[in-house]
Amino acid sequence: MREESRVAVVGGGPAGLMAATVLSEAGLAVDIFDAKGSAGRKFLVAGRGGLNLTHSEHAEPFAGRYGNNAETFKKLLAGFSPDDLRAWLRGLGVETFVGTSGRVFPKEATAAGILKIWLDGLGRRGVEFHYRHRWQGFSEKGAPLFLTEDGELLEFPARAVLLALGGASWPQTGSDGSWTPLLAARGVRLEPFRPANCGVEVAWSEHFRTRFSGRPLKNILLRCSDRQATGDVIITAHGLEGGPVYALSGVIRDRLEKERPVAVLLDLKRDLPQERIRERLEHRRDKESLANFLRKTLHLTGPAYSLLREICPPEDLKNPATLAGHLKNLSLPVINTRPLAEAISSAGGVTFSEVNADLMLQKLPGVFVAGEMLDWEAPTGGYLLQGAFTTGYQAARGMLKWLGHPTRRQ
């Protein structure tokens, strides 16, 4: 088959693979190009801690998880929803279940198992994979250019191109953001990449860092600005990690751009109101150590007491009313977020104003964009992968429409 009759998908992550699925199922000849030696590397990393594929939340709040892009994702998710994703997985032979938190996981399959089934299916439909081909922009004719492993510059005159090159977190998987100058040179507006779903930094004392790094703070509530999140937080050598921290990392990051440090408030006893805590603290006997009293009276265990000593002036620990206030609103001075390379995901990339409703670049007709290349962010909990799958699906349908190919629901 001549190259001119084929379409190119650049990037072999979830968005690119989903796009190739839609395009090949519609009967198009598809070539996938990836800079790494294999596909789905970030998908495999996401599966290490349990593969959270999507979430069972209703459509309206689900779309709201995408923040400023909620309205855009409301439309996108209407085209390929969490239910559609689960149905597609079922077609692969992968059954899913909803966990107690509403998150959706595969019943038995692993990330590696799903990826193998997926790639095998693409191969049977004639999709060709070109690994260690790094995208180098477009030729004067508008064809995508690739630098091969041998140093050859390959021009691939495809009918249309779908870019799914990822954001800039976890660069070891190939998601390194190196594509940004290539699109910027074409006049495409980009927002700088910034870390999302990441840990934060606190300037611990050497004693606290050495003794308590890796220890959890259980069942706490975190607040920053008007946002809050609950769960377990891990103390690290640099500061804090964990689900509640990731959930607030976006608002913390945005505030850090205006002021430093940013106060993040911890409620170490979220099951008790402050007045009740104060009343209990007033019954402490003079000879009883504060650490032992807090353990017995408030069930304050783990590193929580040492955290109080790390943050609070010594005189505050002697005053029941002041100490009760710290237990409910312990102010941690966050000085930074962790580096972009360590973040679970990234914000930034191609702005939605640069693409039409079909995710085609306004300045480059026939070139479509999907996945984390687009400027969106969402919390962990299945929203990240769903966003990649959904944008890959919709960009592929947009390509079919642009090519004049039937776009009936796949």
N, C-alpha and C positions, 0 to 999 in steps of 0.2 A: 504493500500500500504506500502511495506517495506521501511524503511528509506534509505536503500542502493540504492534504485532506484530514490531517490530524489536529487535535487540540492539545495544548500543553498545560499541565498543572505543575506549578513550581512550589515545592514543599510537600513532604510526605508525612505531615502530622495529621491529627484528627480532622482539621478543616479541609486539608488537601485531599485526604483519603475519602472523606465524605463527598466532596465535589467530584472526584473521579468515579465514585460509585454511581452518582446520579447521571453523569455524562455517559458512562459506559453502558448503563442500563437503558439509556435512551438510544443506544446504537452507535454512538460516536466512537472513533478510534482515539484513545487517550494515551499520552505519554506523561509520566510523572518524573520530575527531576528533583533530586535532593543533594545537598552539599555533603551530607554524611554518607556513611557506608551502608545504612539500613534505614527503613522507614519507621515512623511511630516511636521515636526515642523518648520524647517527652511524655507520650501516652504511657509508656512502660514505667517511667519514673513516677507518674501519678498513681500507678497501681501498686506501688510498694507498700503503702500504708492502708490498703483496702481501696478497691477501685470504686470511688464515688462517681457514678456516671451522670446522674441528674438528681432532681428533687421532685417530690410529689406535690409541692405547693400549688395552689390554684393560680390561674393565669395572671390575674391582676397583681397580686403581691410578688409573683415570680418575676414579672417584667420590672417591677419596682426595684429589684435587687441590682439592676444595672444603672442605678443612680440617674445622672443627667441624661442618659440614653434610654430611659425607661420607655418612652413613647415609641422610639425606633424599634426597640426589642419587642414591644407589644405586637407590632406588625410582623416582625421577623418570626417570632415564636408562633404566631398564628399559622405560618406556613410550615413550620417543622417544630412541633411541640415536644415536651417531655414524653407524652403518650406516644407520639410518632416515633421517637427515639427507641422507646421500649418495644414497640411493635417491630421496628426494623431489626433490633437485636434478636427478637424472637425468631425472625426470619432467618437469622444466622444460626439458630439453635441455641441461643443464649437466653436463658430465663433470668428474670430479675425479681427483686423483692424490695419492699419499702421497710426501712429500719425504723426504730422507735422515734428517731429524730426527724423522720420524713425523708431522709436521704435514700437514694435508690442505688442498690448494689447488684452485681451478678450473683446468682445463687451459688454457682459452683465454679464457673469459668474464671480464669485469671486474666490479667491484662495481656500477658504473652499469648495465652490461648485464644483470646478474642482477636488479637492482631493477626495471628496465623490464619485463622478462618477467613478473616477479612481480606488479607493479601492474596490468599489462595483463590478466593472468589473473583477478585479483580484480575488475577492472572488468567483464569479460565475465560474471562470475557475479552481477553486480548490486550489488557492494559500493559504497557511496557514501562519498566522501571529503569531509570538511568541514575545510578548512585555516583557520588563524588563528582557531581556536576554543580558548580557554584554559579548562580545567576549573576550576570554582568551587565544587565540592562538590555537595551534594544539596539538593533542595527538601524541604519538609515532607512531601511525598508520597513521597520517596525517589527522585525522578527526578534524573538528572545535570543540572547547570547549566553553561552555557558562556558566557563573555564573547566576543562576536564582534569582528571587526575594527572594526565600526561603533559599538562600545560598547553593543550590545544584550545583555541577559541572556536567553539562550535556555534554556528548559526542554525537555528531550527525554525523554518518558516511555517509556523502553525497558523491555523485559521483564526484562532482566538487563544488568549492566555489567561489563566487564573492564578493569581499570586496568593500563596498561603504560607508565607515565610516566617510567621511567628513574631513574637514581641522581642523582648531583650532580657528575660529572666532565664536562668538555667542555660547559659550560653554553651555549656558542654554538650547539650543535646542538639545544638545547631541553631537555637533560637537566640541569636546574638545581635540582631538589629543592624547588621552590616549592610543591609539593603537600603537604608534610609537615604544616603547621598544619591543613589541612583534615581529614586523617585523625586527627590528634592530638585535635582538637576532638570527634571521635566516639568517643574513648576507645581508639583503636587504639594499641598500644604500639609505639614506634619507637626504634631505636638511632640515635644521631647519625651523620651521614655523616662518613667519614674517607677520606683518600686511599689508594688501592691501586694497585699496579703503577706506581710513581712514582719519580722521581729523589730523591736525598738531598743534603743540604747539608753542605759542609765549609768551614771558614773559611780558604781559601787566602790566601797572601800576595799582594799586588798584583802582584809580579813573576811568580809562578807562574801566577796567573789570566790575566794579560795574554798571557803567552808560550805557554801550553799549552792554553788553552780550545779545545775541538773536537778535540783529539788523542786517539787511542785507546791503551788499554793492552790488548795482544793476549794472548789465551789465558791468562787468569789464573783463579784460584779465589778466590771470596769466601766468608767465613764470618761468621756472627753467631749466637750461642747455639749450638744444635745443628743449624743449617741451613747448607747450603752450595750454591753454584751456580758454574758455570764458563762461560767465554766471553769476549767482548770487552766492555770498559767504556770509555765516553767521558768524558773530563775536561771539565767545563763551568765556566762562570764561577761557578756556585753550588756545584758539588760533583761528583757523578757521575751518569751516566745509563747505560742499556743493559740488556740482558736479564738478566744476573746480578743487577744492582741491583734491577730490578723484582721478580725472584723472591724476594728477601730483604726487600723494602720493608715487607711486612706485619709481620714479626717485629721489624724495626728500629723501625717506627712504634709497636708495642706497648711495646717497651722504652723508647722516648723518653717515653712517658707516665709512666714511673716514675723515670727518671734521664736526665741530660744531662751530657756527651755520651755517646753509645753507641759503643763500640769495634767497628769493622768490620775484620776481618783480611783482608789481601790476600796471596795466595801468588803472587809474581811469577815464580816458576820452578817450576811445578807438575810439571814432568817430571823434576826432580832432587831427591833427598832432601837434607835439611839438612846431613848429615855430608859428603856429596860436595861440596856447595857450599863448605863450610868448607875442605876439603882443597885445592880449587882456589884459593881466595882466599889461602891461605898461600904460594902460589908467585908472588905478585906481587912484581915488582922495585920497589925504593924509588923509582927515577926515573920509573917509568911512571905516567901519570895513572890514577886509579881509573876514570873514565868509559871510557877506551880499553880498560883491562884487562877491565872487565865486558862490554864489547861483544865483545871477541875471545874471551874465555874462557867466558863464560856466555851469549853471544848476547843480551845485555840491550840492547834497542834502544828507540827512541821516547823518550817522556818518563819512562820508568821510573827512570833514574838521577836525574833532577831531582826526581822524587817522593820518592826516598830522602832527598835533601838537604833537601827541604821539610819532611819529617816527623821525621827522625832527628837527634839531637844530633851535632855534628861529630865528637866523639871516638868515637862508635859506628861510624862509617864506617872508622876506622883499625884496628879490632879484627876479625880474620877471623871469630871465633866469633860475636860480637855482630852483625856485618853479615849473616852467614849466617842468623841468627835473624830479622832484619828482612826479608830477601828472602823468607823462607817465611811470616812472620807480621807483615807490616807493619800496624801498628795505626793506622787512620784515625779520628779523632774526629768522628763524625757528630753535628751539632747539631740537625738538623731534617729532615723530609721536605719535598719541594716542595709547593706549595699544592694543595688539592683540585681547583681548576679546571684544573690542568695534568695531573692524574693520568689514566692510561689508563682506570681504572675506580674504583669507590668501594665501600667497605664501609659497612654501616649500612642503615637503612630499616625496613620492616615485618618484625618478627621472625616466624619460622616458628611460634611458639607462638600467633600471632594468626590463623593460617589452618588450615583442616582439610586432610585428605589431598588434596582436590581443589583446593586453593589458594583456597578461598572464605573471606572474612573472617568470623570467628566472630560479631563484633558487627554485621555488616552483611550479612544473608542476601541472596544474589543478586548480591553484589559480589565479583569475583575479582581476584587480583593476580598479575602475572607480570613477569619480567625483573629489572632491577637495582633496582626498587622494593623487592624482598625483600632481607633482610639476609644476603647471601652474598658471598663473594669467591673468586677463583680466579686462577691465574697466566695470563699470556699463553701462546699456543701453541695456540689454538683452543678453550680451555675457556670463555672468556668468551662467545663467540658461541653455543657449544653450550648453555651455561646459559640464555641468552636464548631460543633456539629451543625448548629442552625445556620450560621453564616456561610459555612461551606456548602450546605444544601441550597440555600437561597441564591448564592452567587452562581452556582452551577445552573440552576433554573434560569437565572438571568442570562447566562451565556447561551443556553438553548434558545431562549426567546430572541436574542440578538442575532443568532445564526439562522433564524427562521425555522427552527426545529420544533416539533410538537412538544408542548410543556405540560402535558397532562400529569396529574400527580403520580409520582413514582411509587 
